Structure formats: structure tokens, C-alpha cells
């Protein structure tokens, strides 16, 4: 039996190449999984941050809406404003009438004063 060293070296080279290829393939897939995990974690972190920002904005908007609702709750209605406008017109008319009466009284006092001054 003769040993063919060339054939042995050939098959040893093939096994070596297959081993190297297997190590390369394992490293590629293992590293790719790590990269994917890192990317997924980065996306999760970014998404969590954005969600937190939106929750803060929603909380602020909810607070602002509550404030507006409370303010509107105590504002007069259109009917109440119309009633107030009518009351203001009545007060203005009353004030004008009072001014006319005071003007008339002042004129009467001026005449009495003139009479008394001339009567001396």
C-alpha cells in the first residue's frame, strides 16, 4: 500500500479551506446578529425617547385644555352679554337724564344767583 501524500495534502487543504470558510461564516452571522441587536436597541431607545416627548406634550396640552375649559366655564354666555348690554344702555340713558336735570338745576341756580346779586 502506497500513501499518496499529494492526495492527502490536497484533502487536508480542502478540509483547511472548509474549516476557514466555516469559521468565516460563523463569524459573519454572529457579528451580524450583534449588529442587528445593537441597531434594534438603538431604535428602541430612540422610539422610547420620542414616546416620552410626546407624552410630555400631551400632558402639557391636557393641562392647557383644562385651563381653557375652566376659563370658559366662568365666562358669560351670549344671552348674559346681551342682557349686560341692555343694562349698560339703560344706565347710560339714566346718566344722560341725570346730567340734563343737573344742567337744569345749575341754570336755575345761576338765575337765582343773578337775581340776588342784582337785588342788592
NUKE-395957 format. One record per residue (C-alpha): x, y, z; chain. Coordinates in nm, 4 decimals, always signed. Each point is the difference from the previous one (the first is absolute). Layout:
+----------+----------+----------+------+
!        u !        v !        w ! unit !
+----------+----------+----------+------+
!        X !        Y !        Z !    A !
...
+----------+----------+----------+------+
***
This chain:
+----------+----------+----------+------+
!        u !        v !        w ! unit !
+----------+----------+----------+------+
!  +0.0000 !  +0.0000 !  +0.0000 !    A !
!  +0.1385 !  +0.3265 !  -0.1053 !    A !
!  -0.0945 !  +0.3251 !  +0.1633 !    A !
!  -0.0718 !  +0.2764 !  -0.2381 !    A !
!  +0.1249 !  +0.3034 !  +0.1822 !    A !
!  -0.1147 !  +0.2364 !  -0.2706 !    A !
!  -0.3585 !  -0.1211 !  +0.0309 !    A !
!  +0.0257 !  +0.0261 !  +0.3803 !    A !
!  +0.1292 !  +0.3549 !  -0.0240 !    A !
!  -0.2778 !  +0.0824 !  -0.2434 !    A !
!  -0.2694 !  -0.1327 !  +0.2318 !    A !
!  +0.1657 !  +0.1654 !  +0.2991 !    A !
!  -0.0017 !  +0.3295 !  -0.1924 !    A !
!  -0.3677 !  -0.0504 !  -0.0866 !    A !
!  -0.0828 !  -0.0719 !  +0.3649 !    A !
!  +0.2053 !  +0.3027 !  +0.1050 !    A !
!  -0.1850 !  +0.2184 !  -0.2526 !    A !
!  -0.3358 !  -0.1384 !  +0.1131 !    A !
!  +0.0940 !  +0.0655 !  +0.3641 !    A !
!  +0.1067 !  +0.3525 !  -0.0839 !    A !
!  -0.3210 !  +0.0513 !  -0.1949 !    A !
!  -0.2051 !  -0.1362 !  +0.2931 !    A !
!  +0.1779 !  +0.2334 !  +0.2449 !    A !
!  -0.0524 !  +0.2925 !  -0.2387 !    A !
!  -0.3699 !  -0.0863 !  -0.0395 !    A !
!  -0.0516 !  -0.0363 !  +0.3755 !    A !
!  +0.1787 !  +0.3296 !  +0.0677 !    A !
!  -0.2032 !  +0.1769 !  -0.2681 !    A !
!  -0.3360 !  -0.1200 !  +0.1312 !    A !
!  +0.0909 !  +0.0454 !  +0.3676 !    A !
!  +0.1247 !  +0.3536 !  -0.0621 !    A !
!  -0.3011 !  +0.0824 !  -0.2142 !    A !
!  -0.2301 !  -0.1101 !  +0.2831 !    A !
!  +0.1898 !  +0.2263 !  +0.2429 !    A !
!  -0.0249 !  +0.2915 !  -0.2430 !    A !
!  -0.3708 !  -0.0623 !  -0.0424 !    A !
!  -0.0460 !  -0.0168 !  +0.3757 !    A !
!  +0.1870 !  +0.3290 !  +0.0390 !    A !
!  -0.2091 !  +0.1641 !  -0.2714 !    A !
!  -0.3206 !  -0.1327 !  +0.1525 !    A !
!  +0.1044 !  +0.1314 !  +0.3409 !    A !
!  +0.0832 !  +0.3405 !  -0.1508 !    A !
!  -0.3402 !  +0.0120 !  -0.1716 !    A !
!  -0.1755 !  -0.1014 !  +0.3234 !    A !
!  +0.1848 !  +0.2738 !  +0.1910 !    A !
!  -0.0828 !  +0.2642 !  -0.2603 !    A !
!  -0.3621 !  -0.1119 !  -0.0097 !    A !
!  -0.0249 !  +0.0068 !  +0.3796 !    A !
!  +0.1398 !  +0.3533 !  +0.0040 !    A !
!  -0.2479 !  +0.1168 !  -0.2626 !    A !
!  -0.2889 !  -0.1624 !  +0.1853 !    A !
!  +0.1097 !  +0.1717 !  +0.3220 !    A !
!  +0.0120 !  +0.3364 !  -0.1833 !    A !
!  -0.3491 !  -0.0543 !  -0.1374 !    A !
!  -0.1315 !  -0.0984 !  +0.3426 !    A !
!  +0.1405 !  +0.3237 !  +0.1429 !    A !
!  -0.1605 !  +0.2005 !  -0.2806 !    A !
!  -0.3320 !  -0.1774 !  +0.0511 !    A !
!  +0.0175 !  +0.0696 !  +0.3746 !    A !
!  +0.0684 !  +0.3681 !  -0.0715 !    A !
!  -0.2860 !  +0.0164 !  -0.2518 !    A !
!  -0.2349 !  -0.1718 !  +0.2431 !    A !
!  +0.0910 !  +0.2567 !  +0.2639 !    A !
!  -0.0543 !  +0.2873 !  -0.2426 !    A !
!  -0.3369 !  -0.1388 !  -0.1134 !    A !
!  -0.1068 !  -0.0371 !  +0.3631 !    A !
!  +0.0965 !  +0.3626 !  +0.0659 !    A !
!  -0.1938 !  +0.1189 !  -0.3047 !    A !
!  -0.3037 !  -0.2056 !  +0.1036 !    A !
!  +0.0065 !  +0.1487 !  +0.3500 !    A !
!  +0.0321 !  +0.3517 !  -0.1436 !    A !
!  -0.2888 !  -0.0557 !  -0.2416 !    A !
!  -0.2118 !  -0.1443 !  +0.2790 !    A !
!  -0.0110 !  +0.3383 !  +0.1756 !    A !
!  -0.0345 !  +0.2179 !  -0.3101 !    A !
!  -0.3435 !  +0.1519 !  -0.0614 !    A !
!  -0.2200 !  -0.1501 !  -0.2686 !    A !
!  -0.1264 !  +0.1925 !  -0.3018 !    A !
!  -0.3362 !  +0.0555 !  +0.1738 !    A !
!  +0.1715 !  +0.1381 !  +0.3090 !    A !
!  +0.2123 !  +0.2341 !  -0.2144 !    A !
!  -0.3148 !  +0.1226 !  -0.1789 !    A !
!  -0.1645 !  +0.0601 !  +0.3369 !    A !
!  +0.3067 !  +0.1914 !  +0.1199 !    A !
!  -0.0049 !  +0.2121 !  -0.3159 !    A !
!  -0.3642 !  +0.0850 !  +0.0660 !    A !
!  +0.0826 !  +0.0909 !  +0.3605 !    A !
!  +0.2887 !  +0.2187 !  -0.1169 !    A !
!  -0.2301 !  +0.1829 !  -0.2411 !    A !
!  -0.2507 !  +0.0582 !  +0.2799 !    A !
!  +0.2773 !  +0.1318 !  +0.2288 !    A !
!  +0.1223 !  +0.2302 !  -0.2783 !    A !
!  -0.3513 !  +0.1339 !  -0.0597 !    A !
!  -0.0446 !  +0.0534 !  +0.3749 !    A !
!  +0.3325 !  +0.1831 !  +0.0182 !    A !
!  -0.0938 !  +0.2259 !  -0.2913 !    A !
!  -0.3322 !  +0.0808 !  +0.1656 !    A !
!  +0.1787 !  +0.0761 !  +0.3260 !    A !
!  +0.2424 !  +0.2312 !  -0.1824 !    A !
!  -0.2902 !  +0.1844 !  -0.1619 !    A !
!  -0.1643 !  +0.0441 !  +0.3414 !    A !
!  +0.3254 !  +0.1276 !  +0.1522 !    A !
!  +0.0388 !  +0.2396 !  -0.2906 !    A !
!  -0.3531 !  +0.1290 !  +0.0579 !    A !
!  +0.0649 !  +0.0345 !  +0.3745 !    A !
!  +0.3263 !  +0.1842 !  -0.0711 !    A !
!  -0.1796 !  +0.2420 !  -0.2336 !    A !
!  -0.2635 !  +0.0640 !  +0.2670 !    A !
!  +0.2693 !  +0.0629 !  +0.2602 !    A !
!  +0.1758 !  +0.2420 !  -0.2375 !    A !
!  -0.3232 !  +0.1962 !  -0.0465 !    A !
!  -0.0617 !  +0.0115 !  +0.3739 !    A !
!  +0.3601 !  +0.1096 !  +0.0548 !    A !
!  -0.0326 !  +0.2726 !  -0.2653 !    A !
!  -0.3261 !  +0.1194 !  +0.1565 !    A !
!  +0.1519 !  +0.0149 !  +0.3454 !    A !
!  +0.3105 !  +0.1808 !  -0.1271 !    A !
!  -0.2079 !  +0.2591 !  -0.1875 !    A !
!  -0.2443 !  +0.0482 !  +0.2881 !    A !
!  +0.2631 !  +0.1470 !  +0.2295 !    A !
+----------+----------+----------+------+
***
